[in-house]
Amino acid sequence: MNPKRMLILDYSTDRSEALAIRQWLPEGAQITSLFIDTKESFPDDLVGRGFTHVIHSGSALSINNEASFTKRAITFIRAARDKGIAQMGICYGHQLIALALVGKEAVRSSPNGFEAGWGAVSFNEKAMGLFDINKSEILWQHHFDEVIALPEGSELLASNAHTKIQAYLNDKQRLFGTQFHPEFDRKIGNTIYVKDRELLAKNNYDVDEIINNGPSIEAGKIFFEFFLKNI
């Protein structure tokens, strides 16, 4: 059996995502991470480099504003899908996959505004079985945008009152997406909320109340392990 070769595409504006994701991946694994912030930073030969699994990270960028690398990312996502490479998207990365494989009509600014904090997410029966979790779990949220249409053949796994598509799976196209961020544990997640205190306060969130809470599960272990073992 060929070993898994993982690629993390870090779209964060502060280069924080790759490190947060790496902590959950197997020790000794073959992992390459690339920080993507310009067209030039996104190699156009990535799909031929032998990666088996790709993780598209979250970002402070909005999916509604085309970035300099967006066209290259779309080309890569489509080519990786066609080649059978497994892809996981987190928040912005999840939205980017939908943009690439469905179109602009698949993403939008959420009419419910900013979702932030340790929020409840409801999982359906299939998801509860796949992940061995409860119907409702508390997970890290921080987003203004959302996905409203999924690639053909996708199954919805999780929702909440703010965002209908919180997680999905597509076996045929080897896709897995989450609107929530499984990469952040309580310590890292709360550090980010404190750093973003002004933004959260402007959107009527009480940061001190938020940081008294944390995740109900070890989300990084559960969701990244699932992606690598089952997709």
Backbone as CSV, one residue per row, in Angstrom:
resi,resn,N_x,N_y,N_z,CA_x,CA_y,CA_z,C_x,C_y,C_z
1,MET,0.837,-1.193,0.000,0.000,0.000,0.000,0.876,1.247,0.000
2,ASN,0.580,2.181,-0.906,1.376,3.402,-0.970,1.129,4.273,0.260
3,PRO,2.185,4.875,0.831,1.998,5.740,1.999,1.248,7.004,1.605
4,LYS,0.526,7.565,2.586,-0.194,8.815,2.334,0.799,9.968,2.259
5,ARG,0.602,10.799,1.264,1.413,12.018,1.122,0.467,13.197,1.197
6,MET,0.614,13.988,2.250,-0.333,15.058,2.544,0.185,16.425,2.145
7,LEU,-0.729,17.246,1.641,-0.417,18.627,1.282,-1.380,19.531,2.034
8,ILE,-0.833,20.486,2.784,-1.647,21.513,3.440,-1.477,22.810,2.660
9,LEU,-2.576,23.335,2.156,-2.562,24.640,1.497,-3.085,25.648,2.505
10,ASP,-2.177,26.474,3.009,-2.468,27.421,4.084,-2.812,28.780,3.478
11,TYR,-4.107,29.115,3.517,-4.569,30.392,2.960,-4.655,31.483,4.027
12,SER,-4.246,31.186,5.253,-4.374,32.165,6.331,-3.489,33.377,6.063
13,THR,-3.902,34.518,6.567,-3.131,35.743,6.350,-1.987,35.885,7.354
14,ASP,-1.946,35.008,8.359,-0.880,35.088,9.369,-0.050,33.808,9.456
15,ARG,-0.211,32.935,8.472,0.545,31.674,8.399,0.331,30.774,9.615
16,SER,-0.845,30.831,10.198,-1.116,30.068,11.419,-1.755,28.710,11.178
17,GLU,-2.392,28.531,10.032,-3.204,27.336,9.836,-2.393,26.045,9.698
18,ALA,-1.313,26.088,8.945,-0.550,24.858,8.711,-0.065,24.244,10.019
19,LEU,0.429,25.068,10.918,0.923,24.573,12.203,-0.211,23.977,13.027
20,ALA,-1.359,24.646,13.034,-2.505,24.153,13.798,-2.992,22.814,13.255
21,ILE,-2.962,22.653,11.940,-3.399,21.400,11.324,-2.376,20.290,11.547
22,ARG,-1.101,20.609,11.398,-0.039,19.605,11.514,-0.063,18.870,12.858
23,GLN,-0.462,19.564,13.923,-0.431,18.932,15.250,-1.336,17.707,15.340
24,TRP,-2.311,17.607,14.418,-3.258,16.491,14.462,-2.900,15.368,13.490
25,LEU,-1.904,15.575,12.667,-1.559,14.575,11.660,-0.562,13.568,12.225
26,PRO,-0.504,12.366,11.674,0.341,11.299,12.237,1.820,11.673,12.289
27,GLU,2.477,11.273,13.360,3.921,11.506,13.487,4.647,10.742,12.391
28,GLY,5.629,11.373,11.796,6.401,10.731,10.743,5.716,10.715,9.398
29,ALA,4.545,11.341,9.302,3.814,11.369,8.034,4.532,12.251,7.023
30,GLN,4.312,11.978,5.751,4.878,12.797,4.690,3.954,14.005,4.462
31,ILE,4.364,15.151,4.978,3.513,16.345,4.933,4.272,17.494,4.284
32,THR,3.643,18.113,3.322,4.158,19.347,2.716,3.136,20.438,2.983
33,SER,3.592,21.600,3.426,2.663,22.710,3.598,3.165,23.911,2.804
34,LEU,2.230,24.590,2.174,2.542,25.769,1.375,1.687,26.933,1.839
35,PHE,2.316,28.076,2.063,1.572,29.282,2.407,1.169,29.973,1.111
36,ILE,-0.117,30.146,0.924,-0.648,30.692,-0.323,-1.170,32.109,-0.105
37,ASP,-0.512,33.083,-0.712,-1.010,34.457,-0.598,-0.942,35.234,-1.913
38,THR,-0.329,34.636,-2.932,-0.239,35.281,-4.244,-0.408,34.220,-5.325
39,LYS,-0.617,34.653,-6.537,-0.690,33.732,-7.673,0.609,32.941,-7.786
40,GLU,1.726,33.623,-7.582,3.040,32.988,-7.731,3.302,31.945,-6.642
41,SER,2.656,32.100,-5.484,2.893,31.155,-4.384,2.144,29.835,-4.574
42,PHE,1.272,29.780,-5.596,0.496,28.568,-5.867,1.078,27.871,-7.094
43,PRO,1.966,26.874,-6.903,2.595,26.195,-8.042,1.551,25.578,-8.965
44,ASP,1.786,25.667,-10.258,0.800,25.114,-11.196,1.042,23.649,-11.526
45,ASP,2.055,23.031,-10.875,2.324,21.610,-11.136,2.004,20.730,-9.930
46,LEU,1.257,21.253,-8.960,1.026,20.528,-7.709,0.327,19.194,-7.908
47,VAL,-0.611,19.155,-8.826,-1.424,17.946,-8.965,-0.604,16.743,-9.416
48,GLY,0.556,16.983,-10.003,1.399,15.892,-10.480,2.488,15.480,-9.518
49,ARG,2.460,15.995,-8.292,3.544,15.728,-7.342,3.304,14.507,-6.448
50,GLY,2.237,13.775,-6.694,2.024,12.524,-5.969,1.333,12.632,-4.631
51,PHE,0.670,13.739,-4.353,-0.052,13.860,-3.089,-1.310,12.988,-3.121
52,THR,-1.608,12.357,-1.992,-2.811,11.533,-1.886,-3.944,12.273,-1.195
53,HIS,-3.601,13.218,-0.301,-4.583,13.955,0.481,-4.188,15.435,0.549
54,VAL,-5.174,16.292,0.327,-4.946,17.735,0.370,-5.911,18.365,1.366
55,ILE,-5.388,19.238,2.220,-6.223,19.985,3.161,-6.169,21.458,2.788
56,HIS,-7.333,22.020,2.482,-7.462,23.443,2.165,-7.872,24.157,3.452
57,SER,-7.052,25.071,3.923,-7.251,25.656,5.248,-8.279,26.784,5.275
58,GLY,-8.538,27.233,6.493,-9.344,28.417,6.707,-8.537,29.672,6.409
59,SER,-9.213,30.815,6.480,-8.555,32.083,6.173,-9.414,33.241,6.658
60,ALA,-8.771,34.375,6.882,-9.506,35.606,7.187,-10.051,36.240,5.913
61,LEU,-9.657,35.707,4.753,-10.143,36.234,3.475,-11.618,35.871,3.283
62,SER,-12.305,36.649,2.458,-13.690,36.338,2.114,-13.739,35.617,0.775
63,ILE,-14.528,34.561,0.704,-14.681,33.817,-0.543,-15.355,34.671,-1.611
64,ASN,-16.021,35.734,-1.204,-16.726,36.599,-2.144,-15.812,37.595,-2.847
65,ASN,-14.579,37.692,-2.389,-13.594,38.579,-3.018,-12.514,37.727,-3.673
66,GLU,-12.394,37.814,-4.972,-11.398,37.002,-5.670,-9.985,37.401,-5.254
67,ALA,-9.214,36.417,-4.820,-7.811,36.642,-4.454,-6.935,36.429,-5.683
68,SER,-5.698,36.849,-5.599,-4.793,36.701,-6.746,-4.572,35.239,-7.107
69,PHE,-4.743,34.338,-6.123,-4.495,32.910,-6.358,-5.769,32.126,-6.664
70,THR,-6.931,32.766,-6.633,-8.200,32.038,-6.729,-8.300,31.179,-7.985
71,LYS,-7.959,31.725,-9.123,-8.076,30.959,-10.382,-7.186,29.728,-10.354
72,ARG,-5.960,29.861,-9.826,-5.065,28.695,-9.750,-5.613,27.660,-8.764
73,ALA,-6.188,28.145,-7.672,-6.766,27.222,-6.692,-7.920,26.443,-7.312
74,ILE,-8.773,27.118,-8.060,-9.905,26.468,-8.712,-9.419,25.416,-9.706
75,THR,-8.415,25.777,-10.502,-7.859,24.824,-11.467,-7.296,23.602,-10.758
76,PHE,-6.579,23.828,-9.656,-5.998,22.714,-8.898,-7.080,21.831,-8.296
77,ILE,-8.090,22.422,-7.669,-9.153,21.640,-7.025,-9.852,20.742,-8.043
78,ARG,-10.139,21.291,-9.206,-10.796,20.490,-10.252,-9.888,19.366,-10.742
79,ALA,-8.617,19.678,-10.959,-7.678,18.666,-11.451,-7.446,17.582,-10.405
80,ALA,-7.344,17.986,-9.129,-7.153,17.013,-8.051,-8.360,16.096,-7.941
81,ARG,-9.551,16.670,-8.066,-10.781,15.863,-8.049,-10.772,14.844,-9.194
82,ASP,-10.409,15.318,-10.376,-10.410,14.433,-11.547,-9.375,13.321,-11.425
83,LYS,-8.310,13.596,-10.688,-7.250,12.596,-10.512,-7.526,11.669,-9.329
84,GLY,-8.583,11.932,-8.595,-8.934,11.065,-7.465,-8.179,11.366,-6.191
85,ILE,-7.636,12.566,-6.076,-6.931,12.972,-4.852,-7.961,13.421,-3.820
86,ALA,-7.870,12.912,-2.607,-8.812,13.285,-1.545,-8.572,14.728,-1.122
87,GLN,-9.663,15.480,-0.924,-9.546,16.881,-0.527,-10.482,17.192,0.643
88,MET,-9.924,17.905,1.619,-10.694,18.377,2.776,-10.627,19.891,2.805
89,GLY,-11.766,20.526,3.028,-11.801,21.980,3.131,-12.309,22.412,4.491
90,ILE,-11.656,23.418,5.067,-12.053,23.958,6.368,-12.461,25.415,6.183
91,CYS,-13.700,25.741,6.486,-14.223,27.106,6.414,-13.927,27.746,5.049
92,TYR,-12.947,28.627,4.940,-12.613,29.225,3.642,-12.258,28.140,2.624
93,GLY,-11.498,27.135,3.045,-11.133,26.048,2.135,-12.344,25.253,1.682
94,HIS,-13.285,25.041,2.575,-14.564,24.380,2.279,-15.349,25.211,1.258
95,GLN,-15.355,26.514,1.451,-16.040,27.415,0.520,-15.339,27.444,-0.836
96,LEU,-14.021,27.392,-0.821,-13.242,27.415,-2.059,-13.517,26.173,-2.913
97,ILE,-13.646,25.018,-2.279,-13.966,23.793,-3.015,-15.347,23.914,-3.656
98,ALA,-16.311,24.446,-2.917,-17.655,24.620,-3.470,-17.640,25.604,-4.636
99,LEU,-16.882,26.677,-4.504,-16.752,27.657,-5.586,-16.172,26.989,-6.832
100,ALA,-15.152,26.152,-6.642,-14.473,25.513,-7.769,-15.348,24.474,-8.458
101,LEU,-16.088,23.697,-7.687,-16.793,22.546,-8.248,-18.282,22.785,-8.516
102,VAL,-18.825,23.855,-7.958,-20.229,24.183,-8.195,-20.362,25.515,-8.929
103,GLY,-19.657,26.537,-8.429,-19.726,27.848,-9.054,-20.005,28.938,-8.037
104,LYS,-20.021,30.176,-8.508,-20.207,31.328,-7.616,-21.513,31.262,-6.840
105,GLU,-22.522,30.595,-7.425,-23.827,30.518,-6.763,-23.798,29.626,-5.523
106,ALA,-22.689,28.920,-5.305,-22.600,27.994,-4.170,-22.160,28.674,-2.880
107,VAL,-21.686,29.921,-2.955,-21.167,30.606,-1.770,-21.781,31.997,-1.654
108,ARG,-21.822,32.498,-0.426,-22.362,33.838,-0.207,-21.960,34.340,1.177
109,SER,-22.165,35.632,1.415,-22.074,36.163,2.765,-23.294,35.675,3.519
110,SER,-23.122,35.222,4.742,-24.246,34.678,5.483,-25.268,35.769,5.820
111,PRO,-26.540,35.534,5.533,-27.568,36.508,5.909,-27.725,36.620,7.426
112,ASN,-27.167,35.645,8.147,-27.221,35.677,9.613,-26.027,36.408,10.222
113,GLY,-25.159,36.949,9.354,-24.018,37.713,9.854,-22.874,36.842,10.340
114,PHE,-22.115,37.371,11.264,-20.893,36.755,11.773,-21.234,35.651,12.775
115,GLU,-20.674,34.466,12.556,-20.792,33.387,13.534,-19.435,33.185,14.188
116,ALA,-19.397,33.315,15.511,-18.135,33.159,16.233,-18.401,32.567,17.608
117,GLY,-17.356,31.967,18.165,-17.451,31.374,19.488,-17.502,29.858,19.427
118,TRP,-17.515,29.254,20.608,-17.652,27.804,20.707,-19.139,27.488,20.547
119,GLY,-19.530,27.098,19.325,-20.940,26.953,19.001,-21.388,25.512,18.847
120,ALA,-22.664,25.291,19.116,-23.245,23.961,18.979,-23.486,23.630,17.514
121,VAL,-23.107,22.414,17.123,-23.344,21.897,15.780,-24.105,20.580,15.920
122,SER,-25.171,20.422,15.122,-25.985,19.202,15.178,-25.579,18.241,14.059
123,PHE,-25.255,17.013,14.428,-24.851,15.980,13.480,-25.995,14.994,13.260
124,ASN,-26.133,14.526,12.020,-27.190,13.555,11.745,-26.733,12.142,12.131
125,GLU,-27.645,11.182,11.951,-27.355,9.815,12.381,-26.123,9.241,11.684
126,LYS,-25.999,9.500,10.388,-24.837,8.974,9.661,-23.543,9.539,10.233
127,ALA,-23.519,10.843,10.475,-22.314,11.479,11.014,-21.975,10.962,12.403
128,MET,-23.003,10.761,13.231,-22.763,10.242,14.577,-22.068,8.882,14.512
129,GLY,-22.453,8.071,13.533,-21.825,6.767,13.363,-20.426,6.863,12.793
130,LEU,-20.246,7.728,11.803,-18.933,7.874,11.165,-17.879,8.374,12.141
131,PHE,-18.261,9.348,12.976,-17.286,10.011,13.849,-17.328,9.532,15.296
132,ASP,-18.334,8.702,15.636,-18.530,8.242,17.013,-18.645,9.446,17.959
133,ILE,-19.593,10.330,17.641,-19.809,11.538,18.434,-21.297,11.652,18.776
134,ASN,-21.638,12.655,19.587,-23.016,12.891,19.982,-23.758,13.694,18.909
135,LYS,-25.061,13.762,19.055,-25.882,14.509,18.103,-25.511,15.988,18.092
136,SER,-25.173,16.537,19.252,-24.769,17.942,19.340,-23.378,18.028,19.958
137,GLU,-22.478,18.762,19.290,-21.114,18.954,19.801,-20.761,20.438,19.703
138,ILE,-19.858,20.875,20.574,-19.426,22.277,20.615,-18.105,22.406,19.868
139,LEU,-18.072,23.311,18.868,-16.912,23.437,17.982,-16.585,24.902,17.717
140,TRP,-15.379,25.136,17.216,-14.860,26.508,17.013,-15.413,27.118,15.728
141,GLN,-16.001,28.307,15.858,-16.589,28.996,14.715,-16.016,30.415,14.594
142,HIS,-15.841,30.846,13.351,-15.344,32.213,13.103,-15.501,32.480,11.604
143,HIS,-16.680,32.922,11.177,-16.878,33.124,9.746,-18.042,34.068,9.432
144,PHE,-17.910,34.748,8.304,-18.957,35.614,7.765,-19.634,34.978,6.550
145,ASP,-18.937,34.079,5.861,-19.417,33.500,4.602,-19.839,32.050,4.797
146,GLU,-20.592,31.524,3.805,-21.075,30.158,3.923,-21.265,29.511,2.556
147,VAL,-21.383,28.183,2.584,-21.699,27.395,1.393,-23.194,27.105,1.400
148,ILE,-23.837,27.286,0.246,-25.270,27.003,0.171,-25.611,25.943,-0.881
149,ALA,-24.620,25.469,-1.627,-24.836,24.392,-2.599,-23.578,23.533,-2.647
150,LEU,-23.751,22.215,-2.663,-22.629,21.283,-2.592,-22.391,20.573,-3.921
151,PRO,-21.169,20.082,-4.129,-20.879,19.294,-5.335,-21.834,18.106,-5.454
152,GLU,-22.124,17.724,-6.683,-23.065,16.629,-6.951,-22.658,15.361,-6.207
153,GLY,-23.640,14.736,-5.582,-23.387,13.487,-4.864,-22.993,13.663,-3.418
154,SER,-23.011,14.902,-2.921,-22.608,15.169,-1.536,-23.723,14.830,-0.556
155,GLU,-23.323,14.434,0.653,-24.271,14.163,1.733,-24.023,15.142,2.871
156,LEU,-25.063,15.826,3.289,-24.966,16.735,4.427,-24.795,15.923,5.700
157,LEU,-23.834,16.334,6.544,-23.572,15.624,7.794,-23.932,16.434,9.032
158,ALA,-23.854,17.761,8.920,-24.067,18.587,10.115,-24.591,19.962,9.755
159,SER,-25.382,20.518,10.671,-25.974,21.853,10.501,-26.051,22.534,11.855
160,ASN,-26.370,23.830,11.832,-26.799,24.509,13.056,-27.716,25.669,12.682
161,ALA,-28.174,26.407,13.672,-29.153,27.467,13.431,-28.594,28.583,12.562
162,HIS,-27.283,28.767,12.585,-26.665,29.847,11.810,-26.390,29.435,10.367
163,THR,-25.826,28.251,10.187,-25.343,27.815,8.881,-25.816,26.390,8.594
164,LYS,-26.597,26.227,7.542,-27.165,24.912,7.238,-26.091,23.886,6.940
165,ILE,-25.075,24.266,6.144,-24.034,23.307,5.761,-22.822,23.491,6.668
166,GLN,-22.775,22.716,7.746,-21.643,22.762,8.670,-20.630,21.666,8.362
167,ALA,-21.082,20.590,7.725,-20.159,19.522,7.318,-20.842,18.662,6.269
168,TYR,-20.025,18.127,5.348,-20.561,17.232,4.313,-19.493,16.243,3.893
169,LEU,-19.947,15.222,3.188,-19.063,14.183,2.680,-19.479,13.851,1.251
170,ASN,-18.485,13.629,0.391,-18.760,13.205,-0.974,-17.809,12.061,-1.297
171,ASP,-18.313,10.847,-1.193,-17.470,9.660,-1.401,-16.950,9.574,-2.834
172,LYS,-17.834,9.805,-3.811,-17.456,9.642,-5.207,-16.351,10.610,-5.617
173,GLN,-16.482,11.867,-5.196,-15.480,12.873,-5.576,-14.373,13.021,-4.534
174,ARG,-14.426,12.214,-3.483,-13.419,12.190,-2.405,-13.252,13.569,-1.767
175,LEU,-14.374,14.110,-1.281,-14.405,15.436,-0.674,-14.965,15.359,0.740
176,PHE,-14.421,16.184,1.601,-14.909,16.311,2.975,-14.769,17.772,3.354
177,GLY,-15.849,18.376,3.837,-15.787,19.793,4.173,-16.422,20.099,5.506
178,THR,-15.823,21.065,6.210,-16.398,21.538,7.471,-16.405,23.061,7.481
179,GLN,-17.522,23.625,7.917,-17.588,25.078,8.111,-16.885,25.439,9.415
180,PHE,-17.048,24.605,10.430,-16.342,24.803,11.705,-14.866,24.449,11.534
181,HIS,-14.069,24.830,12.520,-12.614,24.620,12.472,-12.202,23.520,13.449
182,PRO,-11.935,22.301,12.979,-11.497,21.241,13.894,-10.048,21.383,14.338
183,GLU,-9.277,22.226,13.657,-7.841,22.315,13.951,-7.521,23.049,15.243
184,PHE,-8.474,23.837,15.775,-8.188,24.649,16.954,-8.691,23.985,18.233
185,ASP,-7.761,23.705,19.154,-8.150,23.215,20.472,-8.528,24.425,21.338
186,ARG,-8.873,24.168,22.578,-9.351,25.263,23.436,-8.304,26.366,23.595
187,LYS,-7.056,25.991,23.845,-6.014,26.983,24.093,-5.794,27.875,22.874
188,ILE,-5.574,27.272,21.717,-5.325,28.056,20.508,-6.578,28.835,20.111
189,GLY,-7.734,28.165,20.183,-8.971,28.821,19.802,-9.261,30.053,20.636
190,ASN,-9.096,29.955,21.933,-9.367,31.104,22.797,-8.333,32.207,22.632
191,THR,-7.099,31.827,22.320,-6.070,32.843,22.038,-6.480,33.691,20.838
192,ILE,-7.038,33.050,19.825,-7.486,33.781,18.635,-8.652,34.702,18.977
193,TYR,-9.586,34.217,19.791,-10.721,35.067,20.167,-10.258,36.313,20.941
194,VAL,-9.281,36.138,21.815,-8.755,37.289,22.562,-8.087,38.280,21.607
195,LYS,-7.340,37.754,20.649,-6.681,38.612,19.660,-7.711,39.379,18.826
196,ASP,-8.840,38.754,18.575,-9.893,39.365,17.755,-10.968,40.049,18.600
197,ARG,-10.616,40.425,19.813,-11.595,40.993,20.755,-12.374,42.160,20.139
198,GLU,-11.687,43.075,19.480,-12.352,44.256,18.925,-13.382,43.865,17.860
199,LEU,-12.989,42.941,16.967,-13.907,42.486,15.920,-15.132,41.797,16.522
200,LEU,-14.897,40.944,17.499,-16.016,40.229,18.109,-16.942,41.175,18.866
201,ALA,-16.355,42.120,19.588,-17.177,43.083,20.330,-18.025,43.917,19.378
202,LYS,-17.438,44.272,18.235,-18.160,45.056,17.224,-19.360,44.283,16.693
203,ASN,-19.282,42.944,16.775,-20.369,42.092,16.300,-21.175,41.493,17.454
204,ASN,-21.110,42.174,18.601,-21.948,41.835,19.765,-21.621,40.493,20.414
205,TYR,-20.351,40.123,20.389,-19.918,38.928,21.099,-19.113,39.340,22.328
206,ASP,-19.359,38.666,23.437,-18.635,38.901,24.679,-17.455,37.921,24.737
207,VAL,-16.258,38.432,24.509,-15.076,37.562,24.432,-14.807,36.857,25.757
208,ASP,-14.988,37.565,26.866,-14.734,36.939,28.165,-15.675,35.765,28.406
209,GLU,-16.891,35.894,27.943,-17.840,34.789,28.061,-17.443,33.632,27.142
210,ILE,-16.996,33.966,25.928,-16.589,32.930,24.965,-15.442,32.087,25.510
211,ILE,-14.419,32.751,26.063,-13.211,32.019,26.455,-13.378,31.216,27.745
212,ASN,-14.525,31.318,28.368,-14.823,30.432,29.492,-15.243,29.055,29.004
213,ASN,-15.436,28.948,27.694,-15.905,27.695,27.103,-14.812,27.044,26.260
214,GLY,-15.144,25.905,25.687,-14.195,25.180,24.845,-14.933,24.086,24.112
215,PRO,-14.210,23.292,23.328,-14.844,22.232,22.531,-15.321,21.076,23.405
216,SER,-16.349,20.390,22.932,-16.878,19.245,23.676,-16.172,17.944,23.297
217,ILE,-15.410,17.983,22.203,-14.695,16.800,21.729,-13.294,17.196,21.266
218,GLU,-12.426,16.193,21.092,-11.097,16.449,20.538,-11.244,16.465,19.017
219,ALA,-11.762,17.600,18.536,-12.202,17.695,17.143,-11.098,17.407,16.133
220,GLY,-9.902,17.917,16.381,-8.809,17.701,15.436,-8.513,16.235,15.237
221,LYS,-8.425,15.500,16.318,-8.140,14.059,16.226,-9.246,13.345,15.460
222,ILE,-10.484,13.664,15.762,-11.622,12.961,15.160,-11.726,13.223,13.660
223,PHE,-11.722,14.489,13.265,-12.042,14.814,11.876,-10.856,14.632,10.921
224,PHE,-9.639,14.940,11.367,-8.491,14.706,10.480,-8.194,13.219,10.355
225,GLU,-8.365,12.479,11.429,-8.160,11.025,11.367,-9.169,10.398,10.416
226,PHE,-10.419,10.846,10.489,-11.445,10.350,9.582,-11.067,10.625,8.137
227,PHE,-10.636,11.848,7.857,-10.272,12.228,6.500,-9.164,11.332,5.962
228,LEU,-8.133,11.110,6.739,-6.987,10.341,6.253,-7.285,8.847,6.142
229,LYS,-8.142,8.336,7.002,-8.407,6.890,6.994,-9.537,6.484,6.062
230,ASN,-10.470,7.399,5.808,-11.683,6.983,5.127,-11.961,7.665,3.790
231,ILE,-11.180,8.648,3.423,-11.483,9.357,2.176,-10.310,9.228,1.218
